[in-house]
Amino acid sequence: MESSVLVTGAAGFIGYHVARRLLERGDTVLGLDNLNPYYDVRLKEARLAQLTPFERFRFLKHDLADRSAMEEVFAAHPISRVVHLGAQAGVRYSLTNPHAYVDSNVTGFLTVLEGCRSRKVEHLVFASSSSVYGGNTRMPFSVQDNVDHPLSLYAASKKANELMAHSYAHLYGIPCTGLRFFTVYGPWGRPDMALFIFTKAILEGKPIQVFNFGKMQRDLTYIDDIVEGVIRTLDRPAAADPAWCGDRPTPAGSSAPYRLYNIGNHQPVELLRIIEVLEGTLGKKAKMELLPMQPGDVPATYADIEDLARDVGFRPDTPIEVGIPRFVEWYREYSGV
């Protein structure tokens, strides 16, 4: 039986795009998702409908936190590599539904790690988040900086993933690469993300809530750049760093086969500029409700991507003036507006 790549969160935004790219280049993909109702399940099903025509794609509906189901997945399928993108996302949602984050992001990640151990997989690439930088204020955010002050349970759960992966890399020699995604946008995006919310509201003539009075800055990263970074790191299994020293430990590498990378556009953009480009694309002005920053949010994100560029030869660079119109084109087609 041919070995396959397991992509968790395959019905999700990034998971769908990664699975599709792998299928287009000829990989056999096992997609896993629980299709939870955090947002409209019809969007998740529509993404899956784009994948099912591929002969090398198989979909499994399971919950990451279901230990016996996940054990069966790894026992029954010849999985050689894993791209773990399934998670409970969202900073603000974590303030009101904290248990969902531990179930999915901690317990669910442990079932994936255990499956990787039992299968002796060649490489585990997993999604972390720029949220782990939390209280850090030095810009740009570097993977060489300590990240010990999360500002939300979501961020804490992603930091926990990085620590758990390192322990498995050390104990069992599983190559593990963590990718800290910065704000991702593009076609087939999540309805809980600002760009989706703003587009829908502007087209409907409704006001949009603009936090931190529009002074928020985000390193907005186009989905195609994220996928390219994921694929390139997947094809380059993490290896132990011979120069790593326990007397002067650095967070991004290890004596174990473990790496961390930022994947961001390394061009922070102010929220008001994002809205301006969106207005220009839609041909319609936004009605803005300016509000203070929300609990758990950070005022700015900005990715240092030098390690990523050095190791895999790639720098995300899609400007919002290109990416936002692509998103709007998809949104209009998908929504019929």
N, C-alpha and C positions, 0 to 999 in steps of 0.2 A: 504494500500500500504506500502511495506517495506521501512524503512528509508535507505538513501544511503549516501555515502561519495562523496562529490563533489571534484574532483581533477582538478584544472585549469592547463593549460599547459600540458595536458595529452599526447600530441604528441611530447612533448619536451623530452630532455634527462632524467632529474630527474623525471619529471612527469610520463613518461612511466614506469620507474622502480617502482615507488611508487604505481601506479595504478595496475601494475601486481602483486606486493607483496600482496596488499589488496585483489585482486581477488583470489589469490591462497589460502588465508586463509579463504575465504568465504564471504567477504564483498560485498555488492552491490555498484558498482562504477559508478558515472556519470562523464564522462570525457569531459572536455571542452577545445577547442583550436580554434584559428582562422586560423591556418595553414599559417601564413604569410611567405613571401619569403625572410626573413632575411638570411636564408641558404636553401639549396636544399630541397624543399617540398617533394621530393620523399623519403628522409630519414624519415621525419615525418610520411608519409603515410605508410612506411614499419614498423615503430614502432606500429602504430595503427593496422596494419594487425596482429600483435602478440596478440593484446588485443581483437579483435572482436570475436574470437571463444568462449570467456567466456560468458556464458549465463547471468551472472549478470553485464555485462558491456553495457553501452549505451553511444554513442558519440554524442555531440552537437557541431556544428561549429558556434561559435559566437566570436565577438570581445569583450574583457573585457570593453572597453570604450563605447560600445553601451548600453546606459543606459536602454532603453526600453527592449532590448533583455535580459539583465541580470535580470531585474525585473521579466520578464516572466519565466526565468529559476528557480528562487527561488519561484515564486508563483505556478508553475506547478509541482514541484517535492518535495517529502518529504525529504529534505536534513537535516541531523542531525549533520554532521561534515564537515568541509571544510579544504582541504589541498591546499593552494594557492601557486602554483609554476609558474603560467603564468606570464611572464614579458618580457620586452625588455632587453636582456642581452648584455654584452660587454662594456668594458671601452673605447676602442679606437673608436668604432662606435658612442659613445655618443658625441665625439668631432665634428662629421660631421652631425649627425642626432639628435640634441637635442630634437626636438619636439616629436619624437617617444617615448622618455623616460617619458615625462610628460603624454602623452596620455595613454600609457600602464601601467606605474608603479605608477602614481599618480591618474589620473582619473579612470583607471581600478581597482585600489585597493579600491577606494571609492565605486564603484559599488558592490564590494565583501563585504565590510563592511556593506553597507546598506542592502544587501541581508541577511547577518548574523543577522542583527538587526531585520529584518522583520520575519525571520524564527525562531528567538531565538535559534540559533544553540548551541550545547553542547560545541563545541570547534573549534576555528580557529587556524590552524597552518600555518604560512606563511614564505616564503623564504626571508631572508635578505642576507647579504653578508659580507665577510671579508673586502670588499672594504670600508665599513663604518669607518674602523680604520684610513683611510686617512693619515694625517700627524703624527699620533702617531708613536713613535719609541721605546717605552719600550716594550720589549719582555718577555714572550709571551703575545699576545693580550688577554686582559681579559674583560669579559662582565661587570666587575665592573669599568672599565675605561670610562671616558667621550669620546665621539666620535663626536666632534664638528668641525672638520677640514677636510671635504671631499676633495679629489683631482680630482674628476670627477663628472659630472652630474649624471652618473649612481649611484655612491656612495651616492650622495645627495638624489636621489630618494628613495634609500633603507632606508636611515636614516629617510626620511619622512614617509615611511611605518611604521616604528617602533613607531613614534610619533602618527600617525593617529590611529594605533591599540590601543595604550594606552588610547587615548581619548575615544574610543568606549568601551574599557574594563571598564573605569571609569564611563562613562555616562550610559551605558546600561547593565553592568554586563556580557558582553560577554567574556568568557575565551579566551585569545589570547596568543599564544606562537610564538615568532619570532626566527628563526634559522639562524644564521650567517654561511653560508656555506663557507668553504675554497675551494681552487682549486679542483674541482671535475673531475674525469676521469674514464674511463672504457668503456666496450662494449656499443654500440649505442650512443657514445658521439657526441658532437657538432663539426662540421667541422671547426668552427672558433677558436677552442681551440688549444693551441700549440702542444699538443701530436698528435692530428689528422693531423695538418698541417705538422709537422715534419715527421711523418710516411709516408704520401703521397709523400712528396718531396724526402726523402731518397730513397724510392723504385723506384722513377722515375729518380733518379740521378740528381736531381736539388738541388741548394743550399738552406739552411735554414737561415733565419734572426734570429740572437741570440742577444737579447737586453741586455743592461747593461754589454756587453762583456762577457756574460755567468755567471756573478756573482749574478744574481737574485736568490733569495731563495723563494721557494713556499712550503706550507704545503699541499702537494698533497694528496688528500683524495679519496679513492676508492669508487665507486658508491654503492656497497653493504653496506659499513659502513654508508654512508649518509642515505640510505633507512632505515636501522635498527634504526638510530637515529630519523628519521621522524616518523616511526611507533610507537616507544616507547613513544615519546612525545605526539603523537596524542592520545594514550591510557591513557594519564595522564593529563587531563585538567588542565590548569593553575588555581592557586588559589591565593587569596590575602595572602601576607606575613604579619603575625601578628607582626613581629619584625620590619617591615619597618617603618621608621620615617622621617617625612618631615623636621625635623631639620638637619638630616644627610642623605639626599636622596641617594640611590644607584640606578644606571641605570637598573640593571638586574631584579629587582623585584618591587613591588608596594603594596599600600593598595588596589589596584584594582586587579582583577584576570588576571595577566599579567606576563609573564616571557620571558627572552631572554637567549639563549644558543649559544655557539660556537659549531660547528661540524667540526672538523678538525683532521688530523692524529697526531697532536702535535709532528711532526718530520719534521721540515723544511729541504728541500733538494735543493742543488744548481743546477741551470739549467744545467750546464755542466755534472753533475752526472746523471741527468734525460736522457740527450742525450746519455751518455755512456751506460746506461742500455738498451736504445732503440736500439742503434747500435748493442749491443751484441745479442739482441733478433732477430733483422732483419738479422744479419750476414752481415752487410754492413755499411761502414763508412759514416758519414755525411760530406757534404761540407758546412762549416760554414762561414757565413758572420757576423762578430762581429760588433755590432752597439751600440751606446749609448742608455740610457734609454729613453723611449718614454713619452711624456706628459700624465699625468693622472695615470701612473704606480707607484707602490710602490716597493722599493727594496727588501722587504722581508715580508712574512706572517708566523705567528706561533701562533697556537691556544692554549689557556689555556682552558682545557675542564673539569676542576674540578667540576664546577656546574652541567654539564651534567652527569658526572659520579656519583655524589652524588645523584641526583634526579631520574635518570632513570636506573642507574646501567650499563652503557655502555661506553666503550672507543674504538673509532676507532683505528685499529692497523694494517691494511693491508700494508705491505711494498711494495715499488715500484717494487722490484725484483719479486714480485708475481703479482701485479696488471698490470704492463705494458705488460708482456707476454699475459695476458688474453685479454687485449685490442687489441694487435697485432693479436692474433688468430681470434678475431671477425672481425677486419678490413680486414684481408686477405679473410675471407669467404664472407663478405658483398661485397667487391670490386672485388672479383674474381682474386686476384693477389698473 
